[in-house]
């Protein structure tokens, strides 16, 4: 599904900063992968390249066989929108819009008409156990419920890969366990899940664990 060959990322901040050293990495369809490492180690850089939010300075990165380095920006945008879903530590939900409307917003740039978008959003919320909270404003929801709305928004378009950046960082232990259970179920249903986390409890739920240290990626 995701293949990196000698992928590296260097930033020029007056002098070169090697955020990610040449890396060979393969993530298969259906994998559940955690990425850990200290702050500034390069794990966010790795995730951003995986999600086509940043481009490598060197190397080749293929998504389902497509060379994303040499293809055009339109195809990269299409892959990012159709193949990938994203969940972040901050929920990024719009107050004044219902949970259903927040999920539907994530489908606006897809090919579906309004009625189909509404149906897909409702199905995603039902899947997250929030069928009874569709009409709630995010300000009326708990932290765990808001993160489940954010996950529903990420999976409503039925992506093949879900990228999560510290998805439990704003949650207490009980809500963390609830979100982790959802991620495990999504993975069991066939979704490839990649999670960046500082939390060892979160990392240990993944079938594969990667650790990034000073731009070097190794498998635990």
PyMOL commands that place a pseudoatom at each C-alpha (Angstrom):
pseudoatom trace, name=CA, resn=UNK, resi=1, chain=A, elem=C, hetatm=0, pos=[0.000, 0.000, 0.000]
pseudoatom trace, name=CA, resn=UNK, resi=2, chain=A, elem=C, hetatm=0, pos=[2.706, 2.518, 1.056]
pseudoatom trace, name=CA, resn=UNK, resi=3, chain=A, elem=C, hetatm=0, pos=[6.328, 2.089, -0.023]
pseudoatom trace, name=CA, resn=UNK, resi=4, chain=A, elem=C, hetatm=0, pos=[9.272, 4.400, 0.617]
pseudoatom trace, name=CA, resn=UNK, resi=5, chain=A, elem=C, hetatm=0, pos=[12.642, 3.863, -1.041]
pseudoatom trace, name=CA, resn=UNK, resi=6, chain=A, elem=C, hetatm=0, pos=[15.498, 5.995, 0.298]
pseudoatom trace, name=CA, resn=UNK, resi=7, chain=A, elem=C, hetatm=0, pos=[13.072, 8.759, 1.210]
pseudoatom trace, name=CA, resn=UNK, resi=8, chain=A, elem=C, hetatm=0, pos=[14.703, 11.693, 2.998]
pseudoatom trace, name=CA, resn=UNK, resi=9, chain=A, elem=C, hetatm=0, pos=[13.603, 15.176, 4.051]
pseudoatom trace, name=CA, resn=UNK, resi=10, chain=A, elem=C, hetatm=0, pos=[15.965, 18.095, 4.557]
pseudoatom trace, name=CA, resn=UNK, resi=11, chain=A, elem=C, hetatm=0, pos=[14.913, 21.606, 5.533]
pseudoatom trace, name=CA, resn=UNK, resi=12, chain=A, elem=C, hetatm=0, pos=[17.029, 24.649, 4.780]
pseudoatom trace, name=CA, resn=UNK, resi=13, chain=A, elem=C, hetatm=0, pos=[16.872, 26.961, 7.795]
pseudoatom trace, name=CA, resn=UNK, resi=14, chain=A, elem=C, hetatm=0, pos=[20.031, 28.877, 7.046]
pseudoatom trace, name=CA, resn=UNK, resi=15, chain=A, elem=C, hetatm=0, pos=[21.801, 25.544, 7.309]
pseudoatom trace, name=CA, resn=UNK, resi=16, chain=A, elem=C, hetatm=0, pos=[20.474, 22.113, 6.320]
pseudoatom trace, name=CA, resn=UNK, resi=17, chain=A, elem=C, hetatm=0, pos=[18.409, 20.259, 8.917]
pseudoatom trace, name=CA, resn=UNK, resi=18, chain=A, elem=C, hetatm=0, pos=[18.062, 16.538, 8.188]
pseudoatom trace, name=CA, resn=UNK, resi=19, chain=A, elem=C, hetatm=0, pos=[14.593, 15.798, 9.582]
pseudoatom trace, name=CA, resn=UNK, resi=20, chain=A, elem=C, hetatm=0, pos=[14.418, 12.348, 7.980]
pseudoatom trace, name=CA, resn=UNK, resi=21, chain=A, elem=C, hetatm=0, pos=[17.454, 10.359, 6.859]
pseudoatom trace, name=CA, resn=UNK, resi=22, chain=A, elem=C, hetatm=0, pos=[17.213, 8.003, 3.850]
pseudoatom trace, name=CA, resn=UNK, resi=23, chain=A, elem=C, hetatm=0, pos=[14.500, 5.502, 4.729]
pseudoatom trace, name=CA, resn=UNK, resi=24, chain=A, elem=C, hetatm=0, pos=[13.217, 2.266, 3.182]
pseudoatom trace, name=CA, resn=UNK, resi=25, chain=A, elem=C, hetatm=0, pos=[9.797, 1.356, 4.542]
pseudoatom trace, name=CA, resn=UNK, resi=26, chain=A, elem=C, hetatm=0, pos=[6.798, -0.699, 3.428]
pseudoatom trace, name=CA, resn=UNK, resi=27, chain=A, elem=C, hetatm=0, pos=[3.318, -0.674, 4.959]
pseudoatom trace, name=CA, resn=UNK, resi=28, chain=A, elem=C, hetatm=0, pos=[0.965, -3.323, 3.649]
pseudoatom trace, name=CA, resn=UNK, resi=29, chain=A, elem=C, hetatm=0, pos=[-2.770, -2.973, 3.222]
pseudoatom trace, name=CA, resn=UNK, resi=30, chain=A, elem=C, hetatm=0, pos=[-4.440, -3.870, 6.505]
pseudoatom trace, name=CA, resn=UNK, resi=31, chain=A, elem=C, hetatm=0, pos=[-1.440, -3.040, 8.707]
pseudoatom trace, name=CA, resn=UNK, resi=32, chain=A, elem=C, hetatm=0, pos=[-1.902, -1.257, 12.039]
pseudoatom trace, name=CA, resn=UNK, resi=33, chain=A, elem=C, hetatm=0, pos=[1.273, 0.770, 12.649]
pseudoatom trace, name=CA, resn=UNK, resi=34, chain=A, elem=C, hetatm=0, pos=[2.325, 3.068, 15.475]
pseudoatom trace, name=CA, resn=UNK, resi=35, chain=A, elem=C, hetatm=0, pos=[5.116, 5.645, 15.147]
pseudoatom trace, name=CA, resn=UNK, resi=36, chain=A, elem=C, hetatm=0, pos=[6.814, 6.876, 18.306]
pseudoatom trace, name=CA, resn=UNK, resi=37, chain=A, elem=C, hetatm=0, pos=[9.843, 8.992, 19.134]
pseudoatom trace, name=CA, resn=UNK, resi=38, chain=A, elem=C, hetatm=0, pos=[10.892, 12.056, 21.101]
pseudoatom trace, name=CA, resn=UNK, resi=39, chain=A, elem=C, hetatm=0, pos=[9.831, 15.562, 20.077]
pseudoatom trace, name=CA, resn=UNK, resi=40, chain=A, elem=C, hetatm=0, pos=[11.803, 16.715, 17.054]
pseudoatom trace, name=CA, resn=UNK, resi=41, chain=A, elem=C, hetatm=0, pos=[12.826, 13.178, 16.120]
pseudoatom trace, name=CA, resn=UNK, resi=42, chain=A, elem=C, hetatm=0, pos=[11.214, 13.259, 12.671]
pseudoatom trace, name=CA, resn=UNK, resi=43, chain=A, elem=C, hetatm=0, pos=[8.050, 11.265, 13.288]
pseudoatom trace, name=CA, resn=UNK, resi=44, chain=A, elem=C, hetatm=0, pos=[5.728, 14.107, 12.216]
pseudoatom trace, name=CA, resn=UNK, resi=45, chain=A, elem=C, hetatm=0, pos=[7.864, 14.604, 9.107]
pseudoatom trace, name=CA, resn=UNK, resi=46, chain=A, elem=C, hetatm=0, pos=[7.461, 10.905, 8.329]
pseudoatom trace, name=CA, resn=UNK, resi=47, chain=A, elem=C, hetatm=0, pos=[3.692, 11.096, 8.797]
pseudoatom trace, name=CA, resn=UNK, resi=48, chain=A, elem=C, hetatm=0, pos=[3.426, 14.234, 6.646]
pseudoatom trace, name=CA, resn=UNK, resi=49, chain=A, elem=C, hetatm=0, pos=[5.291, 12.550, 3.796]
pseudoatom trace, name=CA, resn=UNK, resi=50, chain=A, elem=C, hetatm=0, pos=[3.143, 9.426, 4.143]
pseudoatom trace, name=CA, resn=UNK, resi=51, chain=A, elem=C, hetatm=0, pos=[-0.012, 11.577, 3.957]
pseudoatom trace, name=CA, resn=UNK, resi=52, chain=A, elem=C, hetatm=0, pos=[1.256, 13.686, 1.018]
pseudoatom trace, name=CA, resn=UNK, resi=53, chain=A, elem=C, hetatm=0, pos=[1.145, 16.775, 3.229]
pseudoatom trace, name=CA, resn=UNK, resi=54, chain=A, elem=C, hetatm=0, pos=[4.864, 17.262, 2.556]
pseudoatom trace, name=CA, resn=UNK, resi=55, chain=A, elem=C, hetatm=0, pos=[7.185, 16.144, -0.235]
pseudoatom trace, name=CA, resn=UNK, resi=56, chain=A, elem=C, hetatm=0, pos=[10.470, 14.269, 0.268]
pseudoatom trace, name=CA, resn=UNK, resi=57, chain=A, elem=C, hetatm=0, pos=[13.734, 15.950, -0.641]
pseudoatom trace, name=CA, resn=UNK, resi=58, chain=A, elem=C, hetatm=0, pos=[15.018, 12.658, -2.083]
pseudoatom trace, name=CA, resn=UNK, resi=59, chain=A, elem=C, hetatm=0, pos=[13.843, 9.136, -2.794]
pseudoatom trace, name=CA, resn=UNK, resi=60, chain=A, elem=C, hetatm=0, pos=[10.662, 7.554, -4.151]
pseudoatom trace, name=CA, resn=UNK, resi=61, chain=A, elem=C, hetatm=0, pos=[7.306, 7.170, -2.402]
pseudoatom trace, name=CA, resn=UNK, resi=62, chain=A, elem=C, hetatm=0, pos=[4.618, 4.952, -3.921]
pseudoatom trace, name=CA, resn=UNK, resi=63, chain=A, elem=C, hetatm=0, pos=[0.967, 4.727, -2.880]
pseudoatom trace, name=CA, resn=UNK, resi=64, chain=A, elem=C, hetatm=0, pos=[-0.728, 1.620, -4.267]
pseudoatom trace, name=CA, resn=UNK, resi=65, chain=A, elem=C, hetatm=0, pos=[1.905, 1.536, -7.005]
pseudoatom trace, name=CA, resn=UNK, resi=66, chain=A, elem=C, hetatm=0, pos=[1.671, 5.232, -7.949]
pseudoatom trace, name=CA, resn=UNK, resi=67, chain=A, elem=C, hetatm=0, pos=[4.937, 7.190, -7.789]
pseudoatom trace, name=CA, resn=UNK, resi=68, chain=A, elem=C, hetatm=0, pos=[3.797, 10.270, -5.885]
pseudoatom trace, name=CA, resn=UNK, resi=69, chain=A, elem=C, hetatm=0, pos=[7.091, 12.102, -6.400]
pseudoatom trace, name=CA, resn=UNK, resi=70, chain=A, elem=C, hetatm=0, pos=[6.919, 12.194, -10.205]
pseudoatom trace, name=CA, resn=UNK, resi=71, chain=A, elem=C, hetatm=0, pos=[3.132, 12.355, -10.684]
pseudoatom trace, name=CA, resn=UNK, resi=72, chain=A, elem=C, hetatm=0, pos=[1.364, 15.688, -11.065]
pseudoatom trace, name=CA, resn=UNK, resi=73, chain=A, elem=C, hetatm=0, pos=[-0.146, 17.734, -8.234]
pseudoatom trace, name=CA, resn=UNK, resi=74, chain=A, elem=C, hetatm=0, pos=[-3.709, 16.921, -9.345]
pseudoatom trace, name=CA, resn=UNK, resi=75, chain=A, elem=C, hetatm=0, pos=[-3.126, 13.186, -8.874]
pseudoatom trace, name=CA, resn=UNK, resi=76, chain=A, elem=C, hetatm=0, pos=[-1.437, 13.738, -5.500]
pseudoatom trace, name=CA, resn=UNK, resi=77, chain=A, elem=C, hetatm=0, pos=[-4.446, 15.795, -4.385]
pseudoatom trace, name=CA, resn=UNK, resi=78, chain=A, elem=C, hetatm=0, pos=[-6.803, 13.061, -5.576]
pseudoatom trace, name=CA, resn=UNK, resi=79, chain=A, elem=C, hetatm=0, pos=[-4.874, 10.382, -3.669]
pseudoatom trace, name=CA, resn=UNK, resi=80, chain=A, elem=C, hetatm=0, pos=[-4.823, 12.506, -0.520]
pseudoatom trace, name=CA, resn=UNK, resi=81, chain=A, elem=C, hetatm=0, pos=[-8.575, 13.101, -0.745]
pseudoatom trace, name=CA, resn=UNK, resi=82, chain=A, elem=C, hetatm=0, pos=[-9.745, 9.652, -1.856]
pseudoatom trace, name=CA, resn=UNK, resi=83, chain=A, elem=C, hetatm=0, pos=[-7.245, 7.171, -0.419]
pseudoatom trace, name=CA, resn=UNK, resi=84, chain=A, elem=C, hetatm=0, pos=[-6.357, 8.848, 2.878]
pseudoatom trace, name=CA, resn=UNK, resi=85, chain=A, elem=C, hetatm=0, pos=[-8.275, 9.972, 5.959]
pseudoatom trace, name=CA, resn=UNK, resi=86, chain=A, elem=C, hetatm=0, pos=[-6.778, 12.131, 8.724]
pseudoatom trace, name=CA, resn=UNK, resi=87, chain=A, elem=C, hetatm=0, pos=[-7.424, 12.446, 12.467]
pseudoatom trace, name=CA, resn=UNK, resi=88, chain=A, elem=C, hetatm=0, pos=[-5.573, 14.977, 14.614]
pseudoatom trace, name=CA, resn=UNK, resi=89, chain=A, elem=C, hetatm=0, pos=[-5.128, 15.716, 18.321]
pseudoatom trace, name=CA, resn=UNK, resi=90, chain=A, elem=C, hetatm=0, pos=[-7.315, 18.819, 17.966]
pseudoatom trace, name=CA, resn=UNK, resi=91, chain=A, elem=C, hetatm=0, pos=[-10.764, 17.829, 16.827]
pseudoatom trace, name=CA, resn=UNK, resi=92, chain=A, elem=C, hetatm=0, pos=[-11.217, 20.685, 14.299]
pseudoatom trace, name=CA, resn=UNK, resi=93, chain=A, elem=C, hetatm=0, pos=[-15.010, 20.615, 14.578]
pseudoatom trace, name=CA, resn=UNK, resi=94, chain=A, elem=C, hetatm=0, pos=[-17.080, 23.671, 13.707]
pseudoatom trace, name=CA, resn=UNK, resi=95, chain=A, elem=C, hetatm=0, pos=[-19.259, 25.035, 16.546]
pseudoatom trace, name=CA, resn=UNK, resi=96, chain=A, elem=C, hetatm=0, pos=[-22.745, 25.972, 15.454]
pseudoatom trace, name=CA, resn=UNK, resi=97, chain=A, elem=C, hetatm=0, pos=[-22.858, 22.958, 13.128]
pseudoatom trace, name=CA, resn=UNK, resi=98, chain=A, elem=C, hetatm=0, pos=[-24.266, 19.608, 14.203]
pseudoatom trace, name=CA, resn=UNK, resi=99, chain=A, elem=C, hetatm=0, pos=[-22.140, 16.505, 14.461]
pseudoatom trace, name=CA, resn=UNK, resi=100, chain=A, elem=C, hetatm=0, pos=[-23.792, 15.288, 11.254]
pseudoatom trace, name=CA, resn=UNK, resi=101, chain=A, elem=C, hetatm=0, pos=[-22.981, 18.521, 9.424]
pseudoatom trace, name=CA, resn=UNK, resi=102, chain=A, elem=C, hetatm=0, pos=[-19.372, 18.397, 10.623]
pseudoatom trace, name=CA, resn=UNK, resi=103, chain=A, elem=C, hetatm=0, pos=[-18.955, 14.920, 9.179]
pseudoatom trace, name=CA, resn=UNK, resi=104, chain=A, elem=C, hetatm=0, pos=[-20.709, 15.901, 5.960]
pseudoatom trace, name=CA, resn=UNK, resi=105, chain=A, elem=C, hetatm=0, pos=[-18.306, 18.820, 5.482]
pseudoatom trace, name=CA, resn=UNK, resi=106, chain=A, elem=C, hetatm=0, pos=[-15.533, 16.281, 4.969]
pseudoatom trace, name=CA, resn=UNK, resi=107, chain=A, elem=C, hetatm=0, pos=[-17.413, 14.953, 1.923]
pseudoatom trace, name=CA, resn=UNK, resi=108, chain=A, elem=C, hetatm=0, pos=[-18.071, 18.275, 0.195]
pseudoatom trace, name=CA, resn=UNK, resi=109, chain=A, elem=C, hetatm=0, pos=[-15.265, 17.957, -2.341]
pseudoatom trace, name=CA, resn=UNK, resi=110, chain=A, elem=C, hetatm=0, pos=[-16.085, 14.390, -3.275]
pseudoatom trace, name=CA, resn=UNK, resi=111, chain=A, elem=C, hetatm=0, pos=[-18.230, 13.173, -6.169]
pseudoatom trace, name=CA, resn=UNK, resi=112, chain=A, elem=C, hetatm=0, pos=[-21.413, 12.563, -4.168]
pseudoatom trace, name=CA, resn=UNK, resi=113, chain=A, elem=C, hetatm=0, pos=[-24.639, 14.561, -4.244]
pseudoatom trace, name=CA, resn=UNK, resi=114, chain=A, elem=C, hetatm=0, pos=[-26.015, 16.122, -1.061]
pseudoatom trace, name=CA, resn=UNK, resi=115, chain=A, elem=C, hetatm=0, pos=[-28.425, 13.306, -0.189]
pseudoatom trace, name=CA, resn=UNK, resi=116, chain=A, elem=C, hetatm=0, pos=[-25.695, 10.693, -0.584]
pseudoatom trace, name=CA, resn=UNK, resi=117, chain=A, elem=C, hetatm=0, pos=[-23.284, 12.793, 1.512]
pseudoatom trace, name=CA, resn=UNK, resi=118, chain=A, elem=C, hetatm=0, pos=[-25.858, 13.022, 4.273]
pseudoatom trace, name=CA, resn=UNK, resi=119, chain=A, elem=C, hetatm=0, pos=[-26.391, 9.258, 4.163]
pseudoatom trace, name=CA, resn=UNK, resi=120, chain=A, elem=C, hetatm=0, pos=[-22.637, 8.525, 4.280]
pseudoatom trace, name=CA, resn=UNK, resi=121, chain=A, elem=C, hetatm=0, pos=[-22.153, 10.943, 7.184]
pseudoatom trace, name=CA, resn=UNK, resi=122, chain=A, elem=C, hetatm=0, pos=[-24.993, 9.367, 9.144]
pseudoatom trace, name=CA, resn=UNK, resi=123, chain=A, elem=C, hetatm=0, pos=[-23.631, 5.867, 8.522]
pseudoatom trace, name=CA, resn=UNK, resi=124, chain=A, elem=C, hetatm=0, pos=[-20.172, 6.932, 9.745]
pseudoatom trace, name=CA, resn=UNK, resi=125, chain=A, elem=C, hetatm=0, pos=[-21.611, 8.372, 12.960]
pseudoatom trace, name=CA, resn=UNK, resi=126, chain=A, elem=C, hetatm=0, pos=[-23.668, 5.232, 13.536]
pseudoatom trace, name=CA, resn=UNK, resi=127, chain=A, elem=C, hetatm=0, pos=[-20.488, 3.210, 13.114]
pseudoatom trace, name=CA, resn=UNK, resi=128, chain=A, elem=C, hetatm=0, pos=[-18.834, 5.337, 15.803]
pseudoatom trace, name=CA, resn=UNK, resi=129, chain=A, elem=C, hetatm=0, pos=[-21.743, 4.705, 18.180]
pseudoatom trace, name=CA, resn=UNK, resi=130, chain=A, elem=C, hetatm=0, pos=[-23.019, 8.289, 17.840]
pseudoatom trace, name=CA, resn=UNK, resi=131, chain=A, elem=C, hetatm=0, pos=[-26.299, 7.751, 16.039]
pseudoatom trace, name=CA, resn=UNK, resi=132, chain=A, elem=C, hetatm=0, pos=[-28.094, 9.365, 18.975]
pseudoatom trace, name=CA, resn=UNK, resi=133, chain=A, elem=C, hetatm=0, pos=[-25.859, 12.479, 18.892]
pseudoatom trace, name=CA, resn=UNK, resi=134, chain=A, elem=C, hetatm=0, pos=[-26.112, 13.442, 15.219]
pseudoatom trace, name=CA, resn=UNK, resi=135, chain=A, elem=C, hetatm=0, pos=[-27.992, 16.686, 15.930]
pseudoatom trace, name=CA, resn=UNK, resi=136, chain=A, elem=C, hetatm=0, pos=[-25.730, 17.763, 18.813]
pseudoatom trace, name=CA, resn=UNK, resi=137, chain=A, elem=C, hetatm=0, pos=[-23.476, 20.800, 18.597]
pseudoatom trace, name=CA, resn=UNK, resi=138, chain=A, elem=C, hetatm=0, pos=[-19.813, 19.852, 19.245]
pseudoatom trace, name=CA, resn=UNK, resi=139, chain=A, elem=C, hetatm=0, pos=[-19.889, 22.112, 22.297]
pseudoatom trace, name=CA, resn=UNK, resi=140, chain=A, elem=C, hetatm=0, pos=[-22.462, 19.736, 23.803]
pseudoatom trace, name=CA, resn=UNK, resi=141, chain=A, elem=C, hetatm=0, pos=[-20.235, 16.683, 23.325]
pseudoatom trace, name=CA, resn=UNK, resi=142, chain=A, elem=C, hetatm=0, pos=[-17.582, 15.211, 25.596]
pseudoatom trace, name=CA, resn=UNK, resi=143, chain=A, elem=C, hetatm=0, pos=[-13.957, 15.050, 24.452]
pseudoatom trace, name=CA, resn=UNK, resi=144, chain=A, elem=C, hetatm=0, pos=[-14.300, 11.390, 23.560]
pseudoatom trace, name=CA, resn=UNK, resi=145, chain=A, elem=C, hetatm=0, pos=[-17.469, 12.038, 21.571]
pseudoatom trace, name=CA, resn=UNK, resi=146, chain=A, elem=C, hetatm=0, pos=[-15.834, 14.898, 19.682]
pseudoatom trace, name=CA, resn=UNK, resi=147, chain=A, elem=C, hetatm=0, pos=[-12.901, 12.705, 18.719]
pseudoatom trace, name=CA, resn=UNK, resi=148, chain=A, elem=C, hetatm=0, pos=[-15.317, 10.028, 17.523]
pseudoatom trace, name=CA, resn=UNK, resi=149, chain=A, elem=C, hetatm=0, pos=[-17.033, 12.651, 15.360]
pseudoatom trace, name=CA, resn=UNK, resi=150, chain=A, elem=C, hetatm=0, pos=[-13.604, 13.559, 13.966]
pseudoatom trace, name=CA, resn=UNK, resi=151, chain=A, elem=C, hetatm=0, pos=[-12.912, 9.891, 13.221]
pseudoatom trace, name=CA, resn=UNK, resi=152, chain=A, elem=C, hetatm=0, pos=[-16.338, 9.568, 11.571]
pseudoatom trace, name=CA, resn=UNK, resi=153, chain=A, elem=C, hetatm=0, pos=[-15.487, 12.540, 9.356]
pseudoatom trace, name=CA, resn=UNK, resi=154, chain=A, elem=C, hetatm=0, pos=[-12.165, 10.904, 8.407]
pseudoatom trace, name=CA, resn=UNK, resi=155, chain=A, elem=C, hetatm=0, pos=[-13.697, 7.538, 7.476]
pseudoatom trace, name=CA, resn=UNK, resi=156, chain=A, elem=C, hetatm=0, pos=[-17.018, 8.676, 5.972]
pseudoatom trace, name=CA, resn=UNK, resi=157, chain=A, elem=C, hetatm=0, pos=[-15.577, 8.694, 2.447]
pseudoatom trace, name=CA, resn=UNK, resi=158, chain=A, elem=C, hetatm=0, pos=[-14.291, 5.134, 3.025]
pseudoatom trace, name=CA, resn=UNK, resi=159, chain=A, elem=C, hetatm=0, pos=[-10.545, 5.760, 2.667]
pseudoatom trace, name=CA, resn=UNK, resi=160, chain=A, elem=C, hetatm=0, pos=[-8.030, 2.937, 2.450]
pseudoatom trace, name=CA, resn=UNK, resi=161, chain=A, elem=C, hetatm=0, pos=[-5.563, 4.432, 4.942]
pseudoatom trace, name=CA, resn=UNK, resi=162, chain=A, elem=C, hetatm=0, pos=[-6.267, 6.359, 8.153]
pseudoatom trace, name=CA, resn=UNK, resi=163, chain=A, elem=C, hetatm=0, pos=[-3.483, 8.582, 9.522]
pseudoatom trace, name=CA, resn=UNK, resi=164, chain=A, elem=C, hetatm=0, pos=[-3.822, 9.632, 13.173]
pseudoatom trace, name=CA, resn=UNK, resi=165, chain=A, elem=C, hetatm=0, pos=[-1.575, 12.271, 14.758]
pseudoatom trace, name=CA, resn=UNK, resi=166, chain=A, elem=C, hetatm=0, pos=[-1.790, 11.994, 18.580]
pseudoatom trace, name=CA, resn=UNK, resi=167, chain=A, elem=C, hetatm=0, pos=[-5.506, 11.032, 18.381]
pseudoatom trace, name=CA, resn=UNK, resi=168, chain=A, elem=C, hetatm=0, pos=[-5.779, 10.534, 22.166]
pseudoatom trace, name=CA, resn=UNK, resi=169, chain=A, elem=C, hetatm=0, pos=[-3.626, 13.480, 23.251]
pseudoatom trace, name=CA, resn=UNK, resi=170, chain=A, elem=C, hetatm=0, pos=[-6.611, 15.475, 24.548]
pseudoatom trace, name=CA, resn=UNK, resi=171, chain=A, elem=C, hetatm=0, pos=[-8.467, 12.554, 26.139]
pseudoatom trace, name=CA, resn=UNK, resi=172, chain=A, elem=C, hetatm=0, pos=[-8.584, 10.987, 29.577]
pseudoatom trace, name=CA, resn=UNK, resi=173, chain=A, elem=C, hetatm=0, pos=[-7.763, 7.305, 30.056]
pseudoatom trace, name=CA, resn=UNK, resi=174, chain=A, elem=C, hetatm=0, pos=[-11.354, 6.059, 29.695]
pseudoatom trace, name=CA, resn=UNK, resi=175, chain=A, elem=C, hetatm=0, pos=[-11.952, 7.956, 26.438]
pseudoatom trace, name=CA, resn=UNK, resi=176, chain=A, elem=C, hetatm=0, pos=[-8.508, 6.920, 25.209]
pseudoatom trace, name=CA, resn=UNK, resi=177, chain=A, elem=C, hetatm=0, pos=[-9.498, 3.276, 25.558]
pseudoatom trace, name=CA, resn=UNK, resi=178, chain=A, elem=C, hetatm=0, pos=[-12.721, 3.948, 23.682]
pseudoatom trace, name=CA, resn=UNK, resi=179, chain=A, elem=C, hetatm=0, pos=[-10.908, 5.571, 20.756]
pseudoatom trace, name=CA, resn=UNK, resi=180, chain=A, elem=C, hetatm=0, pos=[-8.322, 2.775, 20.672]
pseudoatom trace, name=CA, resn=UNK, resi=181, chain=A, elem=C, hetatm=0, pos=[-11.115, 0.206, 20.522]
pseudoatom trace, name=CA, resn=UNK, resi=182, chain=A, elem=C, hetatm=0, pos=[-12.594, 2.058, 17.538]
pseudoatom trace, name=CA, resn=UNK, resi=183, chain=A, elem=C, hetatm=0, pos=[-9.243, 2.146, 15.744]
pseudoatom trace, name=CA, resn=UNK, resi=184, chain=A, elem=C, hetatm=0, pos=[-8.744, -1.580, 16.334]
pseudoatom trace, name=CA, resn=UNK, resi=185, chain=A, elem=C, hetatm=0, pos=[-12.210, -2.312, 14.970]
pseudoatom trace, name=CA, resn=UNK, resi=186, chain=A, elem=C, hetatm=0, pos=[-11.611, -0.155, 11.898]
pseudoatom trace, name=CA, resn=UNK, resi=187, chain=A, elem=C, hetatm=0, pos=[-8.374, -2.037, 11.311]
pseudoatom trace, name=CA, resn=UNK, resi=188, chain=A, elem=C, hetatm=0, pos=[-10.114, -5.397, 11.718]
pseudoatom trace, name=CA, resn=UNK, resi=189, chain=A, elem=C, hetatm=0, pos=[-12.614, -4.224, 9.107]
pseudoatom trace, name=CA, resn=UNK, resi=190, chain=A, elem=C, hetatm=0, pos=[-9.727, -3.806, 6.641]
pseudoatom trace, name=CA, resn=UNK, resi=191, chain=A, elem=C, hetatm=0, pos=[-8.629, -0.187, 7.094]
pseudoatom trace, name=CA, resn=UNK, resi=192, chain=A, elem=C, hetatm=0, pos=[-4.881, 0.455, 7.201]
pseudoatom trace, name=CA, resn=UNK, resi=193, chain=A, elem=C, hetatm=0, pos=[-4.191, 2.530, 10.329]
pseudoatom trace, name=CA, resn=UNK, resi=194, chain=A, elem=C, hetatm=0, pos=[-1.028, 4.582, 11.015]
pseudoatom trace, name=CA, resn=UNK, resi=195, chain=A, elem=C, hetatm=0, pos=[-0.813, 6.352, 14.380]
pseudoatom trace, name=CA, resn=UNK, resi=196, chain=A, elem=C, hetatm=0, pos=[1.784, 8.839, 15.647]
pseudoatom trace, name=CA, resn=UNK, resi=197, chain=A, elem=C, hetatm=0, pos=[1.790, 8.913, 19.439]
pseudoatom trace, name=CA, resn=UNK, resi=198, chain=A, elem=C, hetatm=0, pos=[3.816, 9.721, 22.551]
pseudoatom trace, name=CA, resn=UNK, resi=199, chain=A, elem=C, hetatm=0, pos=[1.686, 7.321, 24.591]
pseudoatom trace, name=CA, resn=UNK, resi=200, chain=A, elem=C, hetatm=0, pos=[3.193, 3.807, 24.967]
pseudoatom trace, name=CA, resn=UNK, resi=201, chain=A, elem=C, hetatm=0, pos=[-0.268, 2.412, 25.723]
pseudoatom trace, name=CA, resn=UNK, resi=202, chain=A, elem=C, hetatm=0, pos=[-1.479, 3.640, 22.332]
pseudoatom trace, name=CA, resn=UNK, resi=203, chain=A, elem=C, hetatm=0, pos=[1.653, 2.393, 20.563]
pseudoatom trace, name=CA, resn=UNK, resi=204, chain=A, elem=C, hetatm=0, pos=[1.361, -1.096, 22.023]
pseudoatom trace, name=CA, resn=UNK, resi=205, chain=A, elem=C, hetatm=0, pos=[-2.097, -1.628, 20.521]
pseudoatom trace, name=CA, resn=UNK, resi=206, chain=A, elem=C, hetatm=0, pos=[-0.609, -1.594, 17.008]
pseudoatom trace, name=CA, resn=UNK, resi=207, chain=A, elem=C, hetatm=0, pos=[0.517, -4.758, 15.259]
pseudoatom trace, name=CA, resn=UNK, resi=208, chain=A, elem=C, hetatm=0, pos=[3.698, -3.017, 14.064]
pseudoatom trace, name=CA, resn=UNK, resi=209, chain=A, elem=C, hetatm=0, pos=[5.686, -0.388, 15.925]
pseudoatom trace, name=CA, resn=UNK, resi=210, chain=A, elem=C, hetatm=0, pos=[8.152, 2.064, 14.422]
pseudoatom trace, name=CA, resn=UNK, resi=211, chain=A, elem=C, hetatm=0, pos=[10.417, 4.379, 16.388]
pseudoatom trace, name=CA, resn=UNK, resi=212, chain=A, elem=C, hetatm=0, pos=[12.037, 7.492, 14.944]
pseudoatom trace, name=CA, resn=UNK, resi=213, chain=A, elem=C, hetatm=0, pos=[15.193, 8.863, 16.566]
pseudoatom trace, name=CA, resn=UNK, resi=214, chain=A, elem=C, hetatm=0, pos=[17.204, 11.723, 15.048]
pseudoatom trace, name=CA, resn=UNK, resi=215, chain=A, elem=C, hetatm=0, pos=[15.628, 11.102, 11.652]
pseudoatom trace, name=CA, resn=UNK, resi=216, chain=A, elem=C, hetatm=0, pos=[16.359, 7.365, 11.676]
pseudoatom trace, name=CA, resn=UNK, resi=217, chain=A, elem=C, hetatm=0, pos=[13.379, 4.961, 11.453]
pseudoatom trace, name=CA, resn=UNK, resi=218, chain=A, elem=C, hetatm=0, pos=[13.642, 1.501, 12.950]
pseudoatom trace, name=CA, resn=UNK, resi=219, chain=A, elem=C, hetatm=0, pos=[11.095, -1.217, 13.579]
pseudoatom trace, name=CA, resn=UNK, resi=220, chain=A, elem=C, hetatm=0, pos=[10.634, -2.398, 17.156]
for i in range(1, 220): cmd.bond("trace and resi %d" % i, "trace and resi %d" % (i + 1))
show_as sticks, trace
zoom trace
